[in-house]
Amino acid sequence: MKPHATPGRNSSPRFLMCQPRHFAVTYSINPWMDPRAWAAGGAALNQTANVQWAGLHGALTDAGAIVETIEPEPGLPDLVFTANAAVVLDRKALLARFRYGERQGEEPVFAAAFAALKARGLIDEIAAMPAGVSLEGAGDCIWDPARQRLWMGCGFRSDTAAAPILERQFGVQCVTLPLINPSFYHLDTAFCALPCGSVIFYPGAFSADGLARIYECVSPAERIELTSADAVQFAANAVCIGNTIILSSCSAALRRTLEERGYAVVETPLDVFQRGGGSACCLTLRLDHRSRTIEAGVAPPEPGDVLPQRIVRRA
């Protein structure tokens, strides 16, 4: 189960992925999942999943990324959604604690994978969530490089109580965003922070309080609000590498909006994975995000320190 890398430059962005050898929709823990419809599709759906996953892998490496992979495990069909494995920043990983029993079997697999990454010198520290507090990795915790903060979705899969734990672990601010639409159960299904400072989001996913927090932190010129048509195609569930945005599909209008901001949009179909409630971002975990504090060589706050201008809010 030792992760291995696709060859590339050491300075390249690095992602964690898992091949969909055992991917299937065998249970339902979100509105997208329909086991009977999947069973009716037979082996053809799994075959398509492998083709589409390879397309995403190729799009990432074409954009200059290094891809680490972990071995798939029988009986863990959602292991392919590696975004949920952990929150990773400044070479530190905070491992996920899953809410549903169907996914809790993934926890030791991801823990072993991160231990292997640490042994190879790709990760420095690994921490676990305390018992009784759910946090489903980067699926619900998105790093915003422009604002140097974490955005955390809560309500369906992750607990609001995880926010101060994230602050202590990484020494950065965390803004909680309550989710209210079960079809957008993880933050990464409805929210994407771009390196230029723009934020893609679907307003219909958030409570009034959550929207107010987005509007407070993100200027009108930097807001890219999705239509429901783009939202249900998982257009917010995108991967950004430099000025390249990789996603399953988007409208012509959204493509123009992104291109006007200087991005090249790469569409690679991932509709099979949408049957499980995920897309491009869900299938990847960025391993090399850095905060400016670390880049400047300044030590982050110690656990328990009070952060300046703390803006964590409760649902």
Secondary structure, 3 states (H helix, E strand, C coil): CCCEECCCCCCCCEEEEECCCCCCCCCCCCCCCCHHHHHHHCHHHHHHHHHHHHHHHHHHHHCCCEEEEECCCCCCHHHHCHHHCEEEECCEEEECECCCHHHHCHHHHHHHHHHHHHHCCCCCEEEECCCCCCECHHHCEEEECCCCEEEEEECCCCCCCHHHHHHHHHCCEEEEEEECCHHHCCHHHCEEECCCCCEEECHHHECHHHHHHHHHHCCHHHEEECCHHHHCCCCCCCEEECCEEEECCCCHHHHHHHHHCCCEEEECCCHHHHCCCCCCCCCCEECCCCCHHHHCCCCCCCCCCCCCCCCCCCC
